[in-house]
Every structure is written in structure tokens, then in C-alpha cells.
Amino acid sequence: MPRMNKRQFLASAGLGLASLPSLATPAAGSDKAGPALLTLTGAIGKHNRGAFDPDFDQMLGKHKASFDKAYTFDFAALTRLPAVTIKPTLEYDGKVHTLRGPLLQDVLAAAGVSGDNYRLLIQAIDGYAVMVPISDIRKYRFIIATHRDGQALPVGGLGPLWAVYDADRYPDIASKPIKDRFALCPWGVYHVAVQPT
């Protein structure tokens, strides 16, 4: 599985950002809504945008996504959810950093996802993807990080969103070499497909 420090993020992001549909489409709920940064699809109970459009949703199409409805979040919508702070030792510099953002389970709940019989396909802008059971999302208290050390995560770095947990807090993860602790934590997240198990 590719590691965080080996991914070709900048090249892929630079090529794909212009066609990223969620950056071009305002999220519902506000006259001044910003561009949607996160799109949830699949077994969701709420939706605020319509079906997949192959012309409009080019990056989602390249990543093999298709859907009849979706729920999108802009930066403001994510930061309105209750924030959690974690302080993991990060792979890229071996230092403890403060990460903040809503619990992924709260993001799912806002899109009408309930129950335990799901798994999540979490996809990053550069195509990196992981499949995680919803039980692990809850067990490891994944957050959708919007900030690192008090600053918003930038595009072209770890952001604008990062699905991540506090690896130092869980013995089964903390016992791994640091380069292996974050394999389930894509940065540059833009799409989560909720799939029944």
C-alpha cells in the first residue's frame, strides 16, 4: 500500500483540481455556501445534490464513482459540526501535531447514515483509497481533520481534509512502525462511499 511520503499528491492534485466537481459545486443550505469539499454517496439517508453527471463529475468518474444522490459538505458545514482535537505523532516529521475536525461518524450522521452494517470507501484526490468498516471508524474515532496546529489544511499538502485518527492512543496501531500507522488515513479526502456489508 502506498505511504504518505511516497504519494505523488501535487502532480495528481494539480491535474485534477480543475475538474474536481465538489470544488465547483456549492453545498446546499446557505446563500453564501462555499465549494463542496467532501461528497458522501451510497447508503445515505439525506441528499443535497443530484445524480452523478459524467460531464460535470469528471474526477469522481475517473475514480469509478457513480451515484443517484449525494450529500456534500463545504468547509463551513464541516466546521459547524462539533470539533474534536487529537494529538498524534505524524509520519512525515515524527513530531506530535494538533489536528482538529469533526468525528467522521458525526459527518456520516449529518448525511443520514445510521447503523453498523456499513463499510466506507474513503477516496483522496490523487486516487488513494481505503476500505474501512464503520466499526473501525467508531473504534478509532476517525476525524475529518480540517486544521493542523491551528491552521486550515491547505490543498497541495495534507488537505483540505484528512481522514485520520490518533494513532498514539491505540496500542494495536501505536505498536506498528510509524510509517505503517496511517495506511487507513487518506489525506486530500474528497469522497466517501457508504456501502452496506
C-alpha positions in Angstrom: 0.0 0.0 0.0 1.5 3.4 -0.8 2.8 5.5 2.0 2.0 9.1 2.8 5.5 10.3 1.9 5.6 8.4 -1.4 2.4 9.6 -3.0 2.6 11.9 -6.0 0.0 14.2 -4.5 1.0 17.5 -6.0 1.1 16.3 -9.6 -2.2 14.5 -9.3 -3.9 17.2 -7.4 -2.7 19.9 -9.9 -4.1 17.9 -12.8 -7.4 17.0 -11.2 -8.4 20.1 -9.2 -9.6 22.0 -12.2 -12.1 19.2 -12.9 -13.0 18.4 -9.3 -16.8 18.7 -9.2 -17.0 19.1 -5.5 -14.8 22.2 -5.6 -17.0 23.7 -8.3 -20.4 23.0 -6.8 -21.7 24.9 -3.8 -23.1 22.9 -0.9 -26.8 23.4 -0.1 -28.0 25.2 2.9 -26.7 28.8 2.5 -26.8 31.6 0.0 -23.1 32.0 0.6 -22.1 28.4 0.6 -18.6 27.7 -0.4 -17.4 25.0 -2.7 -18.2 21.5 -1.6 -15.1 19.8 -0.3 -16.5 16.4 0.7 -19.1 14.3 -1.1 -20.8 11.3 0.5 -22.6 8.8 -1.7 -24.1 5.4 -1.4 -26.3 4.3 1.6 -27.0 7.8 2.8 -30.4 8.9 4.2 -30.2 12.6 3.1 -29.0 14.3 0.0 -28.4 17.9 -1.2 -27.3 17.2 -4.7 -28.5 15.0 -7.6 -27.1 12.1 -9.5 -23.6 11.6 -10.9 -23.1 13.5 -14.1 -20.2 12.2 -16.2 -19.5 15.6 -17.8 -19.7 17.5 -14.5 -18.2 14.9 -12.1 -15.1 14.1 -14.0 -12.8 13.3 -11.1 -15.4 11.1 -9.4 -15.8 9.3 -12.8 -12.1 8.7 -13.1 -12.2 7.2 -9.6 -15.1 4.9 -10.7 -17.8 6.6 -8.6 -21.4 6.6 -9.7 -24.5 7.6 -7.6 -28.1 8.7 -7.9 -27.8 11.1 -5.0 -25.1 12.6 -2.8 -24.6 14.8 0.3 -21.9 17.4 0.1 -20.2 19.5 2.7 -18.4 22.8 2.3 -15.7 24.0 4.7 -18.2 26.0 6.8 -20.6 23.0 7.1 -17.8 20.8 8.3 -16.5 23.3 10.8 -20.1 23.8 12.2 -20.1 20.2 13.4 -18.7 19.6 16.9 -14.9 19.6 16.6 -12.6 17.0 18.2 -8.9 17.6 18.8 -6.3 14.8 18.6 -2.5 14.9 19.0 -0.9 12.1 17.1 2.8 11.7 16.2 2.8 12.1 12.5 4.7 10.0 10.0 6.1 12.8 7.8 8.2 14.5 10.6 8.0 12.2 13.6 6.5 15.0 15.7 3.3 15.4 17.7 0.8 17.8 16.0 -2.6 19.0 16.9 -5.3 18.0 14.4 -8.9 19.3 14.7 -12.1 18.4 12.9 -15.5 16.7 13.3 -15.7 13.0 14.0 -16.3 11.1 10.8 -19.2 9.4 12.5 -20.8 12.8 13.0 -20.3 13.7 9.3 -22.0 10.4 8.4 -24.9 11.1 10.8 -25.3 14.6 9.2 -25.8 12.7 5.9 -28.4 10.4 7.4 -26.2 7.3 7.9 -27.2 5.2 10.8 -26.5 1.6 11.9 -23.4 -0.6 11.9 -23.7 -2.7 8.8 -21.6 -0.5 6.5 -18.1 -0.1 5.3 -16.6 3.1 3.9 -14.6 3.6 0.7 -12.6 6.7 1.5 -11.0 8.3 -1.5 -8.4 11.0 -1.9 -7.9 13.5 -4.7 -4.9 11.6 -6.0 -6.8 8.3 -6.2 -5.5 6.8 -3.0 -8.4 4.8 -1.4 -9.0 2.6 1.6 -12.0 0.5 2.7 -12.8 0.7 6.4 -15.6 -0.9 8.3 -17.8 1.6 10.1 -17.0 -0.3 13.4 -13.3 0.8 12.9 -14.4 4.4 12.2 -16.0 4.4 15.6 -13.4 2.3 17.4 -10.5 4.5 16.3 -12.5 7.8 16.4 -11.6 8.9 12.9 -11.9 12.6 12.4 -12.2 14.6 9.2 -9.3 16.9 10.1 -9.7 20.5 8.8 -6.9 22.0 10.8 -3.3 21.2 11.9 -1.7 23.2 14.6 -4.5 25.8 14.4 -4.2 26.4 10.7 -6.6 25.1 7.9 -5.1 22.2 6.0 -4.0 23.5 2.5 -4.7 21.9 -0.8 -1.3 20.6 -2.0 -0.4 19.5 1.5 -2.4 17.2 3.7 -5.7 19.0 3.0 -8.1 20.4 2.6 -9.4 17.4 4.5 -7.7 14.4 6.1 -9.4 11.2 7.4 -7.2 10.4 10.4 -7.1 9.0 14.0 -4.9 9.4 17.0 -2.5 6.6 16.2 -0.7 7.0 19.5 -3.8 6.3 21.5 -4.5 2.8 20.3 -1.9 0.1 21.3 -2.6 -2.1 18.2 -1.7 0.9 16.0 0.9 2.5 18.2 2.9 -0.8 18.2 3.5 -0.6 14.4 6.4 1.3 12.9 5.4 4.9 12.4 5.5 4.5 8.6 2.7 1.9 8.9 0.3 3.6 11.3 -1.6 5.8 8.9 -2.3 3.5 6.0 -6.0 3.8 6.6 -5.8 7.6 6.8 -6.0 9.2 3.3 -5.2 12.9 3.1 -6.7 15.1 0.4 -10.0 13.3 1.1 -12.9 14.4 -1.2 -15.3 11.3 -1.5 -16.7 8.8 0.9 -18.9 6.0 -0.5 -21.0 4.3 2.2 -21.5 0.7 1.3 -23.7 -1.9 3.0 -21.9 -5.0 4.2 
